[in-house]
């Protein structure tokens, strides 16, 4: 398998806190466990480095703050 030229970064999913599932409690104290749709039950979200850099640049341009990327 060929190596990808883009670098991927993993972040813990904020929805399930890395568990891969979420618990829902109804009014009658019934607990329901569902798979996390945000991370597809992996507990982590993978982002290409180029997406992170583009977000950082776009955010700086929108707020007027210019920072150097190192």
Secondary structure by P-SEA (a helix, b strand, c coil): cccccbbbbbbcccccccccbbbbbccccbbbbbcccccccccbbbbcaaaaaaaaaaaaaaacbbbbcc
